Amino acid sequence: MINEQRNKIKIIHIIDAMSVGGAQTFLINLLKGLDPEIFEFKVITIIEKGFLAQDLEKLGIEVVHLQKKGKIGFSLIYKLTKFLKQEKPDIVHTHIFGADTQGRIAAFLARVPIIISTEHNVNPDQGLIKRLVKKILSLITFKIIATSAAIRDYSIKNDKIAADKFALIHYGIDLDAFLFRGFKEIDLQNIRAGVIARLELQKGHTFLIQALPEIIKKYPGFNLQIIGEGHLEGQLKNEVAKLNLQKNAQFVGVRHDMAQVLNNLDIVILPSLWEGQGISILEAQAVGVPVLAANVDGIKEIVLDKQTGLLFFAQNPRAIFSCVDSLLSNPELIKQMLPKARQLVEEKYSLKQMIANYQKFYLAII
């Protein structure tokens, strides 16, 4: 029940940091779009405040940083519990494993009426202990929101969480910001490809780099922009140097003007080993950039092979080359795929639809 001493529903989101990432972009878009006459928000970060905190603060949303100390973070749980008791939110909504864990325990200890978590990704790299923690915490969680069917199904199967704990609400793309440009013929003498992803093991950059020599051999004008940052940056730069690919592969770091970046690309490639959904794919499809992506759960929901994009076997450089070759040698296929990809985003993955679904969800549980 909503606190009767105030008119608005008070929701506190807890996340690891407001740094660059899919979960953080989602949270900014969500809080920007929900009705401020109905809801009031605060955001708590536990690792660092993060660069994107300023985007929330510009909206008048307070971002509070409560520093985690140590691996387990008992002191953080105490600080979170104390803060939540003072704030008396109607809902605590947590994101990302560390914040999910400490946040839900603290919300339970503070007797917050409703605890929600969003599962943003499939996590095959998580071990037995983390899976056990997630299962136990599901018992005190009102609902776990999965951003794709693949995430929901994976969590049910691998984390052993009851199916009725889940709600499905897809990520949404701002279609007013990512305008559809239509078909653009690709100049084979100057092919501008991009991979837009954190430089982490999950995203599979290594296999795309290994595919480049064969791609460049057939298409000397092929250029790859590697957009993002992460722990593997040094390793990936070494791989590019060993293959003498510096002229054809550039590391451009994080970009905050994704609509403009996409408008300057001919192809987007995402070679992920696993994926919850893939916001960069949805943004590319919205703009009208052809998408090539790994044939893994999550991606397969938004890239329908030879209909809205092309799929290749994950962890397979030869398959990546074949997929690039198929696309570049078949402009008619590109013409057919692009409007279907845009239509898919409009029908299932628009930001307006996502915000409406969350608003309906929050009001229903209150």
N, C-alpha and C positions, 0 to 999 in steps of 0.2 A: 504493500500500500504506500502511496506517495505521502511524504511528510506533509501533514496538513498545515504546518506553520509557514509554508511557502507555496507559491502557485506553480512553480516549475519543477519538472523532474530533474533531479540532480544526478549526473553520471560522472564517475571518475574513471578515466582510462589509465591503465598502468602498462608501460612498455619499457623495453631495455634502454633505448635512446632514440631521440628524434634526429637520427642521422639518415643518410640517403639509403632508401630501400623500399621495397614494395609495400610492406606493412605500414611504413611511415607515410608514404604517399597516400595510401588508402585512408589512413586516419585523418590526415589533413583534409582530404576531399570530403570525407564523411562529416566531420565537424563543421566544415564550411557550409555544407548544404542543409543540415538539419535545422528545423525551425527554432530560432532563438527565443521565440515567444512561448515555446513549450518546454525546451530543455535548457539547462545550464551545465557547463562542463569544466572540469579541470583535468590536466594530464600530469601523471607522475612518471619520471624516468629514474632508472636505478643504476645505470652504468655511467652514462654521461648525458648532459642535457641535449647536446647535438645541434648541428647547424640549422636544421629545419624547425627547431623550437620557435625561432623568430616568426615563421609563417603563421603559427598558431597565436603567438602573442599579438601579432598585427590584427587578428580577429577578435582580440579582447579575451582570449582564453589563457588562463594562467598555466604555466608549465613549472612544476615543482620538481627539483632534483633531490632525491634522497639517496645518497651514495651507498652502494653495496660494498661491504668489506668482508674479505675471506671468501672461500669457495661456497660455503653453505649459506652464509648471510643471515645468521640468527639476529644480529643487531638490526639489520634492515627490516626483518619481520616485525621487530619491536617498534621501530620508527614508523613503519607503514600502519601498523595496528593503531598506534597512538594518533596518527594523522587522520585515519578514517573514522575513529571515534569522535574526533573533534568536528570533522566535516559532515558526518551523518549522511552520506549519499544514499540515494534510493537504489542505485545500481553501481557495482564495480565491474568493469569490462577490461579483461587482461589480454595481452598479446606477447608472443615470443616466449620460449620455454622458461627462461630465468624469471621474467616478470610474471608469467603465468603461475609459476610455482609460489614465489614469495607473495605475490599479489593475492592469490586465492586463499592462501593460509591466513594472511593478515585480514582479509575481508571476512573470513569465517570467524576469526577471533574477535573482530570488531562488531560482529553480528549485523553485518550489512544484509539487508533483506534479500537482494538478488545478486548472484554472482554469475557472470558470463565470461566465456573465453572465446576468442577467435583462433582457429587453426588455419594458418596461412600457407602451409606447405606440407608435402609428404616428407618424412624424415627417416629414410633408410639408414642414415648414419647414426641414429640414436640407439644406445644400447639398452639392455634389459632393465637397468635401474631406472633410467628416464621413462621407459614405457610403464613400469610399475608405478612411478610417481604420477604419471598422467592418468592412469586408471584409478588410483586412490583419490586424486583430486577431482575426478569426474563425479564422485559421489556427493561432493558439496557444491557442485556447479549446476546451476539451473539449466543452462543450455550451452552447448559448444557450437559455434557457428563455423561451418566449413565453407570456404570460398569456392570450392568446386566439388563435383561428385567424386572425383578421384581422391581428394583429400578425405572426404567423409568415409568412403569405402575402405581406404587404407587404414584409417584410425580404428574403424570397427574391427577390421581383421587383425591388425598388428598390435594395437594398443589394448584390444579386448574391451573396448568401451561400448556400452549398450547403444543400440541404434537409435532408441527414442531420446537419447541425450542430444542428438544433432539437429541443427537447422541448416538449411542450405541457402546462402545469399552470395551471389557472384560479385566479384569486383566489377566496377563500372568505369567507363572512359568518358571524359567530357567531350562530347561530340561537337560542341561549339568551339573548343580549342583545337581539336584534331579534325580539321576539315578535309573532306574527300577531294583529292586532286585529280582523280581519274587516271586513265592509262597514260604512261609516259614511255616512249620508246627508249630502250637502253642502248647507249653508244658503246659498242663492244671494244672500242679503242680506249675507253675510259669508264670502266665499270666501278661504281661506287657502292661497295657492300659495307654492312655494319653488323657488329655483334654488340648488343646492348644488355649488359649483365654484370653483376658483381664478379670480381676476379677471384672466384672460389672454385673448389673442386666440383661442386654440384653442376656448374654451368658448362663444363666440358670444353673450355677454350683450347686445351691441348690438342684435341682431335681435329678441330678446325685448322689450327696452325699446321698440323701434320698433313692436312689435305691441300694446303696452299701451293706447294711446289707443283703438283699435278695440275691444279687449276690454272696457275700462272703459265705453265708450259703450253696449254691450249689457248688461254686468254691472257696474253702478256699485259693487257691494260687493266687487269683485275687489281683493285685496291681495297684493302680491308681496314676499316676504322674499328678499333677495339675501345669501346666506350664503357667506362666504369672504373672502379677501384676495388682493391681487396688484398687479401694476404698473399695471393699468388702472383702479384705484379712482377716482382723480381724474377721469379722462375719463368714466367711466360716471356718476359723480355729476353732472357737467356736463350729460350727455345727459338725465338724469332731470329736472334743473332747467329745461333749455330747453323740455322738453315739459310742464312744470308738473305733474309726476307725484309730487311729494314725499309727498302724502297716501296714494298707492297703492303706492309702492315704497320700501322701507326697507332700508338697508345695515346688517346686524347683525354683520358681522365673522365671525371664526372661532368655531365652537362645538365643544365637545368631548363634548357629551352628545347624540349624533346620534339615538339611539333616542327620547329625549324630544322632540327637535326634530321628528322625523318624525311622532310621535304627535299633534302639534299642527298638522299640515298636512293639507290636503284633496287637494292635487295637488303632484307634483314634476315640474318641467320642466327638461330638459337640451338646450339648443340648440347643441350642439357643432358646430364645423366639421369636426373629425375626432376620433376617440376610439379608444383601445385597447380599453377595455371599459366602464368607468364604475361605480366602486364605489358611488357615491351611488344609482345606479339599483337595484343589487342590494339595498342596504339598504332602499330604499323598497318594493321588491317583497316583501322578507321581512316587513316590518311590515304591508303591505296598503294602501299609499298608491298611488293611480293614477299611472301614469307616462306623460308625454308627452315624446318625445325626437326628435332629428334622425335622419333616415333615412341614417345613415352606417355604414360597416363598423365592426365592434366592437360598436356599440350594437345592430345588427340581430341579433346572436347572442343577446342577452338580452331584447330587446323584440320580441316577435313581434306584428306589427301586428294589432290587433283581437282578439288572443288573450291576451297578457300586458301589453299597453299600446298606446298609439297613436303612430304615427310621422308626422312631417311633413318636407317638403323643407327641407334646411339653407339658411341664409342667406335665409330667406323669411318676413318678418313676417306677410304675409297668410296663409301656410300655418299659421303658429303660431296665429293667431286662429281659423282654421277648425277646427284640431285641438282647441283649448280649447272652442270652441262645441259640437263633436261630443260631447265628453266630458260637459260640463255638461248637455246636453239629453238624455242617454241614461243614466240611472242603472242600467237593466237591464244595459247593456253593462259597466258598472263591476262589478256583482255577479258577472258571468260571468268577468271577467278576473282579479280579485284572487286567487281560490284557485289558478288556473292559474299565475299569476306566482309565488306562494309555492311551489308544487310544483316549478317549474323551478329555483328557488334551492335547495330541499332536495335535489333529485336531482343537480345539477351544480355548485353553487357554495357548498357548506357549508364552513365553516372546518375542521371535523373531516376532511372529505375532502381539502382542500388540504394540511393538515399530514401526513396519512397518505401522500399522494402524494409530498410532498417527502422524508419520512423514507425511504420506499421507494427514491426516486431516489438520495439520498445514499448509502444502504447499497449499492445496486447498483453505483454507480460506484467505490466504495471496494473 
